[in-house]
Amino acid sequence: MQVYQHYMGNVHGRVDPKNGSTQALLIGSHMDTVIDAGKYDGSLGIISAISALKVLKINGKLGELKRPVEVIAFSDEEGVRFQSTFLGSAALAGIMPVSRLEVADKSGISVQDALKENSIDITEENLMQLKYDPASVWGYVEVHIEQGPVLEWVGYPLGVVKGIAGQTRLKVTVKGSQGHAGTVPMSLRQDPMTGAAELIVLLESVCKNPKDYLSCGDGQCNEDTIESLANSLVCTVGEISTWPSASNVIPGQVTFTVDLRTIDDVGRKTILHDLSTRMYQICDKRSLLCSIERKHDADAVISDPHLSLQLKSAAQIALKKMTGDIQDEVPVLMSGAGHDAMAMSHLTKVGMLFVRCRGGISHSPAERVLDDDVGAAGLAILEFLHSNVIFFFLSERKDD
């Protein structure tokens, strides 16, 4: 395996076939994590792919590859530091704008500066060189913990992902009049904290009952959109800060983040428009200045049906080998969490396999995956490689 690091910090491991240069299968996930996180989010997908290739090598099958296989450990999928997700995979897929290099963290350090601090000299020119040629790629597969409770609830270790919810991240800034906590009468205050609180409660109401808040102009809100929003819309305020943040001072400014997700892109855009309108109205009523900045937008992604079918078959074979029993139908589910597959879908067809995690807990030190489920994931990828990278030429010949 040839191992190298690209300008955006992605780490690649590639195995090429002895003969020919057909399209490559890419398998990957991310190596970064959130603050106070577990150890399986992202890393499990990377380890599963490497372990499958290791088994092929041990069994003397690695030389039988009929197409290149490239394992990719992506950088900065979570977007915690720069509030901009999928930096590594977006660069590879060719959808990362050059301006993203100038995005700064809370300390004023830009993406470009951070890479330089780690001996990676990224420029506009070599950023453009990172993009893969779509003609050189056969497909992308990602293994990831579910980060939800469905697989545990149905009692199945693996599941196939049929699609990934679209998401938008906002930064909302509310500015008011800073003052002394003891001397400014309540009736004369322009308090951004209470204004922000009203905005956050509005967000909760909109996302719990979207039908009650949709304006539905231009006929965009059909019954399917309304039902989709009711079943999949989730909204989160995960970060809030005040200035000057003192117990005896009425804040002058409050900033908070909004994370909004749903599988319906039309519905998401409609909700964002109506939510923003209502937020500005609240700020005007309270004589506050309000700004809403979009930090991230990603449309929903539907997995490739053929890849999904192959992953489903590989999972069933793997579990039968582990248990000796004929397994029930592998569950098919949506992903509410964003994944590198969203960015990679702009480059090639994508497929995903979910792995059960205890209690559905993720982004927490309590994140856990059973050892047998880790083994099932690796074995499923091994079966997928056997079907699509070693024996696919034989099946193609039969089809001919």
JOQUITA-V98744 format. One record per residue. N is the residue number from 1. PHI is phi in degrees with one decimal (none if undefined). PSI is psi in whole degrees, -180 to 180 (* if undefined). Layout:
# JOQUITA-V98744
N,PHI,PSI + N,PHI,PSI
This chain:
# JOQUITA-V98744
1,none,128 + 2,-88.2,123 + 3,-115.0,135 + 4,-156.2,164 + 5,-117.0,136 + 6,-94.9,174 + 7,-63.4,-26 + 8,-89.3,8 + 9,90.8,0 + 10,-66.0,142 + 11,-109.4,127 + 12,-116.7,142 + 13,-130.8,118 + 14,-123.9,136 + 15,-118.8,121 + 16,-101.3,147 + 17,-68.9,157 + 18,-68.0,-34 + 19,-123.9,136 + 20,83.6,171 + 21,-142.6,62 + 22,-73.5,177 + 23,-62.5,146 + 24,-92.4,145 + 25,-91.0,125 + 26,-103.1,132 + 27,-127.4,128 + 28,-162.5,179 + 29,-170.1,-171 + 30,-103.7,152 + 31,-105.2,-7 + 32,-87.1,171 + 33,-150.4,176 + 34,-88.6,174 + 35,-70.1,138 + 36,59.1,52 + 37,-104.5,-180 + 38,-92.6,-172 + 39,-109.9,1 + 40,-103.1,-27 + 41,-60.9,113 + 42,89.7,-58 + 43,-63.7,-31 + 44,-59.8,-39 + 45,-65.6,-37 + 46,-69.2,-48 + 47,-63.9,-38 + 48,-60.6,-43 + 49,-67.4,-45 + 50,-63.6,-41 + 51,-65.8,-37 + 52,-64.5,-43 + 53,-65.8,-35 + 54,-64.0,-41 + 55,-62.8,-42 + 56,-60.1,-39 + 57,-67.0,-46 + 58,-61.7,-37 + 59,-85.8,4 + 60,73.3,21 + 61,-99.7,-11 + 62,-62.1,-32 + 63,-73.7,-7 + 64,-95.5,4 + 65,-57.6,135 + 66,-103.4,-5 + 67,-146.9,155 + 68,-62.2,147 + 69,-124.3,127 + 70,-125.0,121 + 71,-94.7,131 + 72,-125.8,126 + 73,-100.1,104 + 74,-79.2,147 + 75,-91.0,150 + 76,44.7,59 + 77,-77.5,-36 + 78,-70.5,-33 + 79,74.2,23 + 80,-68.0,-47 + 81,-73.5,-45 + 82,-108.1,5 + 83,54.1,35 + 84,-146.4,106 + 85,-80.8,167 + 86,58.9,38 + 87,-61.1,-47 + 88,-68.0,-49 + 89,-72.3,-33 + 90,-65.0,-38 + 91,-64.7,-43 + 92,-67.5,-35 + 93,-81.1,-9 + 94,81.4,21 + 95,-112.3,7 + 96,-89.0,118 + 97,-69.7,150 + 98,-59.2,-32 + 99,-60.1,-22 + 100,-63.1,-25 + 101,-65.6,-24 + 102,-92.6,-4 + 103,-64.0,134 + 104,-112.2,154 + 105,-85.8,-171 + 106,-66.1,-20 + 107,-94.0,2 + 108,85.3,8 + 109,-87.7,126 + 110,-81.9,166 + 111,-56.4,-44 + 112,-62.4,-42 + 113,-64.5,-42 + 114,-62.7,-40 + 115,-65.9,-40 + 116,-62.7,-37 + 117,-62.0,-23 + 118,-106.7,26 + 119,64.5,28 + 120,-117.0,109 + 121,-94.9,92 + 122,-91.4,135 + 123,-129.7,171 + 124,-59.3,-39 + 125,-65.9,-50 + 126,-77.3,-17 + 127,-64.1,-43 + 128,-65.2,-29 + 129,-73.9,-16 + 130,-71.8,-25 + 131,-63.1,130 + 132,-79.5,148 + 133,-75.9,121 + 134,-55.0,-30 + 135,-68.6,-16 + 136,-93.8,-2 + 137,-118.2,131 + 138,-86.5,-38 + 139,175.9,170 + 140,-129.1,133 + 141,-125.4,139 + 142,-134.3,132 + 143,-103.3,135 + 144,-153.4,148 + 145,-64.8,150 + 146,-64.2,-37 + 147,63.8,26 + 148,-155.9,174 + 149,-96.9,2 + 150,-64.5,-50 + 151,-62.6,-39 + 152,-65.7,-38 + 153,-65.8,-40 + 154,-86.7,-6 + 155,73.5,38 + 156,-130.1,135 + 157,-75.3,-26 + 158,-129.0,152 + 159,-146.9,153 + 160,-98.7,136 + 161,-92.3,121 + 162,-88.8,-16 + 163,-179.1,165 + 164,-123.4,132 + 165,-62.6,143 + 166,-72.5,155 + 167,-145.8,151 + 168,-132.8,137 + 169,-116.1,132 + 170,-118.6,152 + 171,-117.8,116 + 172,-105.8,126 + 173,-117.2,126 + 174,-118.7,121 + 175,-113.2,137 + 176,-135.4,-148 + 177,-113.4,112 + 178,-71.1,140 + 179,-163.8,179 + 180,-75.9,134 + 181,-67.2,-22 + 182,-102.9,-11 + 183,-115.3,-14 + 184,-95.0,117 + 185,-59.0,149 + 186,-58.3,-37 + 187,-70.7,-15 + 188,-107.1,5 + 189,-83.2,146 + 190,-119.4,78 + 191,-93.2,111 + 192,-69.7,-20 + 193,-69.9,-48 + 194,-68.6,-32 + 195,-64.1,-45 + 196,-62.9,-38 + 197,-61.1,-42 + 198,-65.4,-38 + 199,-64.8,-39 + 200,-69.4,-40 + 201,-66.3,-36 + 202,-60.1,-45 + 203,-56.6,-46 + 204,-60.1,-44 + 205,-64.7,-43 + 206,-61.7,-42 + 207,-79.7,-23 + 208,-80.2,-34 + 209,-133.7,65 + 210,-59.8,-33 + 211,-60.5,-32 + 212,-74.4,-13 + 213,-116.8,-11 + 214,-70.9,133 + 215,-82.6,-28 + 216,55.7,45 + 217,-75.1,156 + 218,58.8,25 + 219,64.8,26 + 220,-79.7,-18 + 221,-100.7,78 + 222,-81.4,174 + 223,-62.3,-35 + 224,-63.8,-42 + 225,-64.4,-44 + 226,-62.9,-44 + 227,-65.8,-40 + 228,-62.4,-44 + 229,-63.3,-42 + 230,-61.7,-32 + 231,-92.1,-22 + 232,-128.2,-12 + 233,-71.9,126 + 234,-134.0,142 + 235,-135.8,141 + 236,-140.8,135 + 237,-104.3,105 + 238,-103.0,-10 + 239,-147.8,135 + 240,-145.6,139 + 241,-142.8,153 + 242,-127.8,158 + 243,-131.4,130 + 244,-90.3,8 + 245,62.3,57 + 246,-128.5,144 + 247,-65.7,-24 + 248,-108.4,23 + 249,-128.5,130 + 250,-68.0,124 + 251,-60.2,150 + 252,-92.8,-22 + 253,-154.2,140 + 254,-128.7,134 + 255,-125.4,135 + 256,-143.0,159 + 257,-102.5,153 + 258,-128.4,129 + 259,-116.0,118 + 260,-125.2,129 + 261,-138.9,144 + 262,-165.1,157 + 263,-79.5,-11 + 264,-102.6,107 + 265,-67.2,-39 + 266,-63.2,-45 + 267,-63.4,-40 + 268,-61.5,-45 + 269,-67.2,-36 + 270,-67.3,-44 + 271,-61.2,-42 + 272,-62.9,-41 + 273,-63.6,-48 + 274,-69.1,-39 + 275,-63.0,-46 + 276,-60.9,-43 + 277,-60.0,-46 + 278,-68.2,-35 + 279,-64.2,-45 + 280,-62.9,-36 + 281,-64.6,-41 + 282,-63.6,-44 + 283,-62.8,-42 + 284,-62.5,-42 + 285,-62.2,-33 + 286,-95.4,6 + 287,58.7,42 + 288,-113.6,154 + 289,-94.6,131 + 290,-129.9,131 + 291,-127.2,140 + 292,-123.2,113 + 293,-110.9,127 + 294,-81.8,121 + 295,-98.6,-23 + 296,-160.2,137 + 297,-136.7,131 + 298,-144.8,125 + 299,-72.9,157 + 300,-61.6,150 + 301,-123.3,132 + 302,-102.6,128 + 303,-66.0,151 + 304,-66.1,125 + 305,-59.0,-40 + 306,-68.8,-44 + 307,-61.7,-42 + 308,-62.0,-41 + 309,-63.9,-40 + 310,-67.9,-39 + 311,-65.9,-38 + 312,-62.9,-44 + 313,-64.5,-43 + 314,-62.3,-40 + 315,-65.3,-41 + 316,-64.3,-43 + 317,-64.1,-43 + 318,-61.8,-45 + 319,-70.4,-34 + 320,-64.9,-40 + 321,-65.8,-34 + 322,-76.2,-38 + 323,-103.4,-21 + 324,79.5,0 + 325,-109.4,157 + 326,-76.3,123 + 327,-85.9,155 + 328,-66.6,171 + 329,-58.5,132 + 330,-65.9,129 + 331,-62.8,147 + 332,-118.7,128 + 333,-144.9,162 + 334,-86.8,156 + 335,-108.4,123 + 336,-84.1,-20 + 337,-85.9,148 + 338,-80.0,150 + 339,-142.8,162 + 340,-57.3,-24 + 341,-58.9,-26 + 342,-63.7,-46 + 343,-69.6,-41 + 344,-67.5,-20 + 345,-65.7,-18 + 346,-77.5,-13 + 347,-103.4,-40 + 348,-158.9,177 + 349,-69.6,149 + 350,-131.0,152 + 351,-143.7,150 + 352,-136.7,147 + 353,-123.1,126 + 354,-95.0,148 + 355,-119.5,135 + 356,-59.3,139 + 357,-129.2,147 + 358,-63.6,125 + 359,68.3,5 + 360,69.2,14 + 361,-82.6,132 + 362,-148.3,173 + 363,53.8,42 + 364,-158.6,149 + 365,-61.7,-17 + 366,-81.4,1 + 367,-60.8,127 + 368,-140.7,144 + 369,-133.5,133 + 370,-63.3,145 + 371,-57.6,-40 + 372,-64.3,-34 + 373,-72.6,-35 + 374,-61.2,-45 + 375,-62.6,-39 + 376,-63.4,-39 + 377,-63.8,-47 + 378,-63.3,-40 + 379,-69.8,-35 + 380,-63.7,-41 + 381,-66.5,-37 + 382,-61.4,-45 + 383,-64.3,-38 + 384,-63.5,-41 + 385,-64.5,-41 + 386,-58.8,-41 + 387,-77.4,-32 + 388,-113.9,-13 + 389,-121.6,-25 + 390,-104.2,-47 + 391,-104.9,6 + 392,-67.9,-29 + 393,-65.1,-38 + 394,-63.5,-43 + 395,-68.0,-35 + 396,-65.3,-39 + 397,-65.4,-39 + 398,-63.4,-41 + 399,-62.8,-36 + 400,-67.3,*
